[in-house]
Amino acid sequence: MTVEDFDHNQEDLYFDIRNPVYSLIIKGNLQSVLVKGKFKYDEDIIKVAEATDHNLRDYDSRGEPSYRKHTGRQLWRKIYSPLEHEVVAGWGSFEHPDFQNNNVIEIDLSIQALGISFLCGLPFGYGIGSIGPSSVTHNVLFVRKVEGQRFIRVGVGALFGKHIHKGWESSPFQEIELI
């Protein structure tokens, strides 16, 4: 059912709870990404979390920094740019059932990242392949194409690095329907 299916002359019925519209039209940039297995080591998760400004720090009773254990980061999957298969370009948290198999090492699905927002000036540039001392992190929705310009959400995450930046520069601004 689409908005066009409704009688616009009857506004009281148009917004009625019995007439739901189950999609959201979004304009933005999409780029393909590779989704691989979960991070093995807490140190790797912490580095990626800090590079994407995903704050994991708490302080113990002595005031020493520690890392929260309840963030769900143990379920994060490694994200790679199709341009660079060996360098982690971010993390993804996936709620879709296709991503719940713990034995999956590499998931070969046509997953795309939809840019939602970005953070500039994070102090991890050199360490993640940026030319300067700071970097840009992109907060994204991970989506999978259903048909045409219709997509479903499969997860959320954050991306960084020069190959991701090149991907955003080369991807066209487009309108999609999120169902």
C-alpha positions, 0 to 999 in steps of 0.5 A: 500500500502506498500514499497514492492508494489513499483518497487525499480528499478525506484527510481524516481517513488518510491519517487513520491508524488503519491506513499504515504506510510501511516505508520511509523515503530517504535521500543520501549516498550508498556505498557497497561494503564487505561484512566479515566475521566478528572481532576476535580480540577486545583490543581490536574492538577498543581501537575501532570503537575509539576511532569511531568515537563510540565511547566505551570508557568507564572509570573503576572505583580507583578512578582508573579508566576501564572499558564497559562490558555491556555495550554489545560490542562483542557482536560487532562484525568487521566491515571492509571497503571493497577497495581494500579487503585487508584493512578494517574500515569500521564496525557493524552491529546487525540485527537481521537473522542472516547475521546471527550465525556465529560460524560465519567467517565472511558474509557475501551479501550485497550490503550497502552503507547508507550515510546518516551523519559524520564526525570530523576531526577525530584524532586517529587519522594516521592510524587508520590510513588518513593523510593527516592526524585526524579523520572523518567517521561516518555513522551508517545504516546497513541496508540490503536491496530488495528490488529497484530502489527499495531496501531493508535495514539489516544493521547499524555501524560506523566507517572510516578510512581513505577507501571509505572516503573515496567511496562516498566521493564516488557514490551518487546522491539518490533517493531510496525507499526503506521498507 
